[in-house]
Amino acid sequence: MQVKQIITTAALLGLSYYSFGQDVNKLIQQADVERVIKTLAADDMQGRGTFTPGIEKAAQFIESEYKKIGLLPLAGDDGYRQNFTMTRVTALKTLVNINGKLIPADSTFASTSAVSLNWSNNSDVQIVKLSAGQNFRTEYMGYLKSGKKMLILIDPQFTAVFNSLKDRSKKGSVTNKTNDDQALVFVLGNHDDIKSFDVSYTGKKEELPLFNVAGIIPGKTKPNEYVIFSGHYDHLGILKPVQGDSIANGADDDASGTTAVIELAKYFKKLNNNARTLIFVAFTAEEIGEYGSQHFATTVDPDKVVAMFNIEMIGKASKFGENSAFITGYERSDFGPILQKNLEGTAFKFYPDPYPQQDLFYRSDNASLARVGVPAHTISTDQIDIDKLYHTVKDEVSTLDMGNITSAIRAIALSSRTIVSGMDTPKRVAKLER
C-alpha cells in the first residue's frame, strides 16, 4: 500500500470512529439517562425489594419503556415478563435447649425449607463449632452446600454477622431447590460440653411469583446467535431508618445498570442494523441469590449466546478515573480485548477487575450464564472497597455522577458493535462449578 493510500485509509478510519461517536452521543443523551434512573430510584419504588409492591411498579415502568422502544417479547412469552416462582419459608417458632437449658430467642435461628423440625439428641444431626479465627463466610457457605442437618455453634466473636443473618432470616429464606432433608440451626454462644440438645421448629412455606423483564431485537442475518445486555432491577427495599430515611433506593445498585439496559435497547433499535439477536433483560432477585438470572439461564440455549454484557453500578468514576470501567473475569475470555479494540480512538478504557479479593465475578448475574459456558462478564465502575453507600439508604440519585453513567453506556454501545454485527465472537469459557 502506498503512502497516499495509507493516509487516505487512516483518514477514513478516523472519520468512521468520528461518525460512530457522533451517533452514540446523539442517540444516548444524558437527559434521558437522568429521567430513567430518577424514576427507578424514586422513593415511590420503595427500594424495589423482591416480593414487594415496589418491584411490581418498577417492572411496569421497564415494560412501558420496552414498549415505547419497540422491543419484542422473548419467544414463548405473551409479554415482557418472564414469570417463575420461588419457595419462601418463614420461621414461626424456633426453640433450642442445650443440656436442658433454653437458649434465648435472640441467640438462635434456623435455615431450612422444611416446615417443622423436632430434634432430640438425633444421631443424624451433626454438631459443628464455628470457632474464633475461622473464616465465617467460607464456613457458612460450606454449611449451606452441605445438604446436612447441623446444629451450628457460633463463637461470640461473630455476634455482629450472626445478628445480621438472624435479622435477614426473619424475612424468610428463599430457594428454587427445596431440600427438606437439610436443616441448619444456628446458636450463638460458647457451648463446650454438649450432653443433650432439643430443637423444635415450625415454619410457613409459600410459593411466590417472580419475574424478569426481557425484550429482544431480532437479528437481521444471524438471528440464532444472541447477545445479552442485562442488569438487575431489584434492590433491598425498606431497611432500618437512618436519620429518618428507611428506603434503600438502590440508585447505583442497580438502577444505573438497568438504566443502561434501557438506553442500549433504545440505541440499537434506532440503529436497526444488528446481525445478531439482542436480548435486553432486567433481572429480579439478584440481591437474594441471583435467582432471576439463574432462571433465565434455563430458558436460553447457552451455545447460542455469544456474549453477555452485565452492567452493575456505573454511577461514579472508577479507581482508574473518568472514562474508565472494569470488567470482571477479564482473564477468562477475550471479551475485554475485543471491547477495548472497538474503543480505539476514544478516551474510554476498560480494565481488568482491580478487586479480585471481593470475588465480584460470582457476585452478580453474569455468573449464572458463565456457569453454562457463556462469555459473560460484568462491567462496573464502583470502588467497592471504599464505597460506604453500598447497600445503605444513602445510595440515592443525588450521590451519582450522571456524566459517568452516560459515558459508560456510550462506551458499552461502541465497544459491543463488532459483537453485535457478528464480526467478533468472544472465546467460550469453561463451564463453572461454583
C-alpha positions as CSV (number, residue, x, y, z in Angstrom):
1,M,0.0,0.0,0.0
2,Q,1.4,3.4,-1.0
3,V,1.8,6.3,1.4
4,K,-1.1,8.2,-0.2
5,Q,-3.3,5.1,0.2
6,I,-2.3,4.8,3.9
7,I,-3.1,8.4,4.6
8,T,-6.5,8.0,2.9
9,T,-7.3,4.8,4.8
10,A,-6.3,6.4,8.1
11,A,-8.5,9.4,7.4
12,L,-11.4,7.1,6.6
13,L,-10.9,5.2,9.8
14,G,-10.8,8.4,11.7
15,L,-14.0,9.5,10.0
16,S,-15.6,6.2,10.8
17,Y,-14.8,6.5,14.6
18,Y,-15.9,10.1,14.5
19,S,-19.2,9.1,12.9
20,F,-19.8,6.3,15.4
21,G,-19.0,8.8,18.2
22,Q,-21.4,11.3,16.8
23,D,-24.2,8.7,16.5
24,V,-23.8,7.4,20.1
25,N,-23.6,10.9,21.5
26,K,-26.8,11.9,19.7
27,L,-28.7,8.7,20.4
28,I,-27.7,8.2,24.1
29,Q,-28.4,11.5,25.8
30,Q,-27.7,12.4,29.4
31,A,-31.2,13.9,29.9
32,D,-32.9,10.6,29.1
33,V,-30.4,8.7,31.3
34,E,-31.4,11.0,34.2
35,R,-35.1,10.6,33.5
36,V,-34.9,6.8,33.6
37,I,-32.7,6.4,36.7
38,K,-34.6,9.0,38.7
39,T,-37.8,7.1,38.1
40,L,-36.3,3.7,39.0
41,A,-34.7,5.1,42.2
42,A,-37.5,7.3,43.3
43,D,-39.0,6.9,46.8
44,D,-42.3,5.6,45.4
45,M,-40.5,2.5,44.2
46,Q,-39.9,1.7,47.9
47,G,-36.4,0.3,47.2
48,R,-37.6,-2.3,44.7
49,G,-37.5,-5.1,47.3
50,T,-38.2,-8.6,46.0
51,F,-41.9,-9.7,46.5
52,T,-43.0,-6.1,47.3
53,P,-45.3,-3.6,45.5
54,G,-42.2,-1.5,44.7
55,I,-40.7,-4.2,42.4
56,E,-44.0,-4.6,40.7
57,K,-44.1,-0.8,40.0
58,A,-40.5,-0.9,38.7
59,A,-41.4,-3.8,36.4
60,Q,-44.3,-1.9,35.0
61,F,-42.1,1.1,34.2
62,I,-39.5,-1.1,32.5
63,E,-42.2,-2.7,30.4
64,S,-43.5,0.7,29.4
65,E,-40.0,1.7,28.2
66,Y,-39.6,-1.6,26.3
67,K,-43.0,-1.0,24.6
68,K,-42.1,2.6,23.6
69,I,-38.8,1.4,22.2
70,G,-40.5,-1.4,20.2
71,L,-38.8,-4.5,21.6
72,L,-40.4,-7.9,21.0
73,P,-41.1,-10.4,23.9
74,L,-39.0,-13.5,24.2
75,A,-40.2,-16.4,22.2
76,G,-43.0,-18.2,24.1
77,D,-43.8,-15.2,26.3
78,D,-47.0,-13.3,26.0
79,G,-45.4,-10.1,27.2
80,Y,-42.1,-8.8,28.5
81,R,-42.3,-10.7,31.8
82,Q,-40.5,-14.0,32.2
83,N,-42.6,-15.5,35.0
84,F,-41.5,-18.1,37.5
85,T,-42.0,-18.9,41.2
86,M,-39.8,-19.4,44.2
87,T,-40.4,-21.1,47.6
88,R,-40.2,-18.9,50.7
89,V,-40.0,-20.4,54.1
90,T,-40.6,-18.2,57.1
91,A,-39.8,-19.2,60.6
92,L,-42.8,-19.0,63.1
93,K,-41.1,-20.6,66.2
94,T,-37.6,-21.8,67.0
95,L,-36.8,-23.3,70.4
96,V,-33.4,-24.8,71.2
97,N,-32.4,-26.5,74.5
98,I,-28.8,-27.4,75.2
99,N,-28.1,-29.5,78.3
100,G,-31.6,-28.8,79.5
101,K,-31.2,-25.0,79.3
102,L,-33.4,-23.0,76.9
103,I,-31.4,-20.8,74.6
104,P,-32.6,-17.1,74.4
105,A,-34.7,-16.5,71.3
106,D,-32.3,-13.7,70.1
107,S,-29.4,-16.2,70.2
108,T,-30.7,-18.7,67.7
109,F,-32.3,-19.0,64.2
110,A,-32.9,-21.8,61.7
111,S,-32.4,-22.1,57.9
112,T,-34.4,-24.8,56.3
113,S,-37.1,-25.4,53.7
114,A,-38.9,-27.8,56.0
115,V,-42.0,-26.6,57.8
116,S,-41.1,-28.4,61.0
117,L,-38.2,-29.9,62.9
118,N,-38.2,-32.0,66.0
119,W,-34.7,-33.0,67.1
120,S,-33.9,-34.7,70.4
121,N,-30.3,-35.9,70.5
122,N,-30.7,-37.1,66.9
123,S,-27.8,-39.1,65.7
124,D,-28.1,-37.8,62.2
125,V,-27.6,-34.2,63.3
126,Q,-24.0,-33.0,63.1
127,I,-22.9,-30.6,65.8
128,V,-20.4,-28.1,64.4
129,K,-18.5,-25.3,66.1
130,L,-17.5,-22.1,64.2
131,S,-14.6,-21.0,66.3
132,A,-12.9,-17.6,66.6
133,G,-10.3,-17.1,63.9
134,Q,-12.1,-19.2,61.3
135,N,-13.4,-17.6,58.0
136,F,-17.1,-17.1,58.7
137,R,-18.1,-16.6,55.0
138,T,-16.2,-19.7,53.9
139,E,-17.6,-21.9,56.7
140,Y,-21.1,-20.5,56.3
141,M,-21.2,-21.2,52.5
142,G,-19.9,-24.7,53.2
143,Y,-22.8,-25.3,55.6
144,L,-25.3,-24.1,53.0
145,K,-24.0,-26.5,50.4
146,S,-23.6,-29.5,52.8
147,G,-27.1,-30.9,52.4
148,K,-26.9,-32.0,56.1
149,K,-28.7,-31.4,59.3
150,M,-26.5,-29.3,61.5
151,L,-26.6,-27.7,64.9
152,I,-24.0,-24.9,64.5
153,L,-22.5,-23.2,67.5
154,I,-21.2,-19.7,66.7
155,D,-18.4,-18.1,68.7
156,P,-19.4,-14.7,70.2
157,Q,-16.6,-13.1,68.1
158,F,-19.1,-13.3,65.2
159,T,-22.0,-11.7,67.1
160,A,-22.5,-8.9,64.5
161,V,-22.7,-11.1,61.5
162,F,-24.8,-13.6,63.4
163,N,-27.3,-10.8,64.2
164,S,-27.3,-9.7,60.6
165,L,-28.1,-13.2,59.3
166,K,-30.8,-13.6,62.0
167,D,-32.5,-10.4,61.0
168,R,-32.4,-11.4,57.4
169,S,-33.9,-14.8,58.3
170,K,-37.0,-13.0,59.7
171,K,-37.9,-12.1,56.1
172,G,-37.8,-15.8,55.2
173,S,-35.4,-18.0,53.2
174,V,-36.0,-18.2,49.5
175,T,-35.0,-21.1,47.3
176,N,-35.7,-22.6,43.9
177,K,-34.5,-26.0,45.1
178,T,-36.2,-27.2,48.2
179,N,-34.4,-29.9,50.3
180,D,-36.4,-30.7,53.4
181,D,-33.7,-33.1,54.5
182,Q,-31.3,-30.2,55.0
183,A,-31.7,-28.0,58.1
184,L,-29.2,-25.6,59.8
185,V,-29.9,-24.4,63.3
186,F,-27.5,-21.6,64.5
187,V,-26.8,-20.9,68.1
188,L,-24.7,-18.0,69.3
189,G,-22.5,-18.6,72.4
190,N,-19.9,-20.9,73.9
191,H,-21.2,-24.4,74.5
192,D,-18.3,-26.8,75.1
193,D,-19.7,-29.9,76.7
194,I,-22.9,-30.8,75.0
195,K,-24.6,-33.8,76.6
196,S,-28.1,-33.3,75.2
197,F,-29.9,-31.0,72.8
198,D,-33.5,-30.5,71.7
199,V,-34.8,-28.4,68.7
200,S,-38.4,-27.6,68.0
201,Y,-39.1,-25.5,64.9
202,T,-42.2,-24.6,62.9
203,G,-42.3,-22.6,59.7
204,K,-44.6,-21.5,56.9
205,K,-43.9,-22.4,53.2
206,E,-45.4,-20.4,50.3
207,E,-44.9,-20.2,46.5
208,L,-44.3,-16.6,45.4
209,P,-44.2,-15.1,41.9
210,L,-41.1,-13.5,40.4
211,F,-40.4,-12.0,37.0
212,N,-37.5,-10.9,34.9
213,V,-38.4,-8.2,32.3
214,A,-37.0,-9.1,28.9
215,G,-37.3,-8.0,25.3
216,I,-35.4,-8.6,22.0
217,I,-34.4,-7.1,18.8
218,P,-34.3,-10.0,16.3
219,G,-31.0,-10.3,14.4
220,K,-31.0,-9.4,10.7
221,T,-28.6,-12.1,9.4
222,K,-27.7,-14.2,12.4
223,P,-31.0,-14.4,14.4
224,N,-29.9,-17.7,16.1
225,E,-26.9,-16.1,17.7
226,Y,-27.7,-14.0,20.9
227,V,-26.0,-11.1,22.6
228,I,-27.4,-10.2,26.1
229,F,-27.4,-6.8,27.8
230,S,-28.5,-7.1,31.4
231,G,-28.7,-5.5,34.8
232,H,-30.8,-6.3,37.9
233,Y,-33.7,-4.1,38.8
234,D,-34.4,-5.4,42.4
235,H,-32.8,-3.9,45.5
236,L,-33.1,-4.2,49.3
237,G,-36.5,-2.5,49.9
238,I,-37.1,-0.9,53.3
239,L,-34.3,-1.0,55.9
240,K,-34.0,0.2,59.5
241,P,-34.3,4.0,59.4
242,V,-31.1,6.1,59.3
243,Q,-31.7,9.8,60.1
244,G,-35.3,9.3,59.3
245,D,-34.7,7.6,55.9
246,S,-35.6,3.9,55.6
247,I,-35.8,3.5,51.8
248,A,-32.8,1.7,50.2
249,N,-33.3,3.4,46.8
250,G,-30.5,1.4,45.1
251,A,-29.7,4.2,42.7
252,D,-26.3,2.9,41.8
253,D,-27.1,-0.7,42.7
254,D,-28.5,-1.3,40.2
255,A,-30.8,1.3,38.8
256,S,-27.8,2.6,37.0
257,G,-27.3,-0.8,35.3
258,T,-31.0,-1.1,34.5
259,T,-31.0,2.4,33.0
260,A,-28.1,1.3,30.8
261,V,-30.0,-1.7,29.5
262,I,-33.0,0.5,28.6
263,E,-30.8,3.1,26.9
264,L,-28.8,0.5,25.0
265,A,-32.1,-1.1,23.8
266,K,-33.2,2.3,22.5
267,Y,-29.8,2.9,20.8
268,F,-29.7,-0.4,19.0
269,K,-33.4,-0.2,18.0
270,K,-32.7,3.1,16.3
271,L,-29.7,1.8,14.5
272,N,-31.7,-1.3,13.5
273,N,-28.7,-3.0,11.9
274,N,-27.8,-5.7,14.4
275,A,-26.8,-9.0,12.7
276,R,-27.3,-11.0,15.9
277,T,-30.4,-11.1,18.1
278,L,-30.1,-8.7,21.0
279,I,-31.7,-9.6,24.3
280,F,-32.3,-6.9,26.9
281,V,-33.1,-8.3,30.3
282,A,-33.7,-6.7,33.8
283,F,-33.2,-9.5,36.3
284,T,-35.1,-9.9,39.5
285,A,-33.9,-11.3,42.9
286,E,-30.2,-10.7,42.4
287,E,-29.9,-9.4,45.9
288,I,-31.3,-12.5,47.5
289,G,-29.3,-15.1,45.4
290,E,-29.2,-14.2,41.7
291,Y,-32.4,-16.2,41.2
292,G,-33.7,-14.2,38.2
293,S,-30.6,-14.9,36.1
294,Q,-30.5,-18.5,37.3
295,H,-34.0,-18.9,35.9
296,F,-33.1,-17.1,32.7
297,A,-30.1,-19.3,32.1
298,T,-32.5,-22.3,31.9
299,T,-34.6,-20.7,29.2
300,V,-31.9,-20.0,26.6
301,D,-29.6,-22.3,24.7
302,P,-26.2,-21.2,26.1
303,D,-24.5,-22.4,23.0
304,K,-26.4,-19.7,21.0
305,V,-25.4,-16.9,23.4
306,V,-22.1,-15.4,22.1
307,A,-21.7,-12.8,24.9
308,M,-23.3,-11.2,27.9
309,F,-22.8,-7.6,28.9
310,N,-24.0,-7.5,32.5
311,I,-24.0,-3.9,33.9
312,E,-23.7,-3.3,37.6
313,M,-23.1,0.0,39.4
314,I,-21.8,2.6,37.0
315,G,-22.8,5.6,38.9
316,K,-19.4,7.0,39.9
317,A,-15.9,7.3,38.5
318,S,-13.8,4.1,38.8
319,K,-10.5,4.0,40.6
320,F,-8.9,4.5,37.2
321,G,-10.5,7.9,36.8
322,E,-13.0,9.3,34.3
323,N,-13.8,7.5,31.1
324,S,-13.0,4.1,32.5
325,A,-14.6,0.9,33.8
326,F,-13.5,-2.6,34.8
327,I,-14.6,-6.0,33.6
328,T,-15.0,-8.9,36.0
329,G,-13.4,-12.2,34.9
330,Y,-11.3,-10.3,32.3
331,E,-8.8,-13.1,32.1
332,R,-11.5,-15.8,31.4
333,S,-12.1,-14.8,27.7
334,D,-11.1,-12.3,25.1
335,F,-14.3,-10.3,25.7
336,G,-12.3,-7.4,27.2
337,P,-9.7,-7.1,24.4
338,I,-12.5,-7.1,21.8
339,L,-14.3,-4.3,23.6
340,Q,-11.1,-2.3,24.0
341,K,-10.2,-2.7,20.3
342,N,-13.6,-1.2,19.4
343,L,-12.8,1.8,21.6
344,E,-9.6,2.7,19.8
345,G,-9.6,6.4,19.0
346,T,-11.8,7.2,22.1
347,A,-10.8,8.3,25.6
348,F,-12.6,5.4,27.3
349,K,-10.7,2.4,28.5
350,F,-11.7,-1.0,30.1
351,Y,-9.5,-2.5,32.8
352,P,-9.4,-5.9,34.5
353,D,-11.2,-6.2,37.8
354,P,-9.0,-4.5,40.4
355,Y,-10.8,-6.2,43.3
356,P,-10.2,-9.9,42.9
357,Q,-10.4,-10.4,46.7
358,Q,-14.1,-9.2,46.5
359,D,-15.0,-12.2,44.3
360,L,-17.1,-9.9,42.1
361,F,-17.3,-12.3,39.2
362,Y,-19.5,-14.6,41.3
363,R,-21.5,-11.8,43.0
364,S,-23.6,-10.6,40.0
365,D,-25.9,-12.1,37.4
366,N,-23.1,-12.8,34.8
367,A,-22.2,-15.9,36.9
368,S,-25.4,-17.6,36.1
369,L,-24.6,-17.6,32.4
370,A,-20.8,-18.2,32.8
371,R,-21.7,-21.4,34.7
372,V,-23.0,-22.8,31.4
373,G,-20.1,-21.7,29.3
374,V,-21.2,-18.2,28.1
375,P,-18.5,-15.4,27.9
376,A,-20.5,-13.5,30.5
377,H,-18.9,-10.6,32.3
378,T,-20.0,-7.7,34.5
379,I,-19.0,-4.1,33.6
380,S,-18.8,-1.8,36.6
381,T,-17.1,1.4,37.9
382,D,-17.8,1.0,41.6
383,Q,-15.0,1.4,44.1
384,I,-16.4,-1.5,46.1
385,D,-13.6,-1.5,48.6
386,I,-14.4,2.1,49.8
387,D,-18.0,2.5,48.8
388,K,-19.7,3.5,52.1
389,L,-23.1,3.9,50.4
390,Y,-23.3,0.4,49.1
391,H,-26.4,-1.4,50.5
392,T,-27.4,1.6,52.6
393,V,-30.3,4.0,52.5
394,K,-27.8,6.6,51.2
395,D,-27.5,5.1,47.7
396,E,-29.6,7.8,46.1
397,V,-29.6,9.6,42.8
398,S,-28.1,12.7,44.4
399,T,-24.9,10.8,45.0
400,L,-24.4,9.8,41.4
401,D,-22.4,11.3,38.5
402,M,-24.8,11.4,35.5
403,G,-22.0,12.1,33.2
404,N,-20.1,9.0,34.3
405,I,-23.2,6.9,33.7
406,T,-23.8,8.3,30.3
407,S,-20.2,7.9,29.2
408,A,-20.1,4.3,30.4
409,I,-23.3,3.5,28.5
410,R,-21.9,5.1,25.3
411,A,-18.7,3.1,25.7
412,I,-20.6,-0.1,26.0
413,A,-22.6,0.7,22.9
414,L,-19.4,1.5,20.9
415,S,-17.4,-1.4,22.3
416,S,-20.0,-4.0,21.6
417,R,-20.5,-3.1,18.0
418,T,-18.4,-5.9,16.3
419,I,-20.0,-8.5,18.6
420,V,-23.5,-7.1,17.7
421,S,-22.6,-7.1,14.0
422,G,-21.3,-10.7,14.0
423,M,-17.7,-9.7,13.2
424,D,-16.3,-10.8,16.5
425,T,-17.1,-13.8,18.7
426,P,-15.6,-14.0,22.2
427,K,-14.0,-17.3,23.0
428,R,-16.1,-19.7,25.0
429,V,-15.3,-20.1,28.7
430,A,-15.1,-23.3,30.7
431,K,-18.3,-24.1,32.5
432,L,-18.1,-23.1,36.1
433,E,-18.9,-25.4,39.0
434,R,-19.4,-22.6,41.6
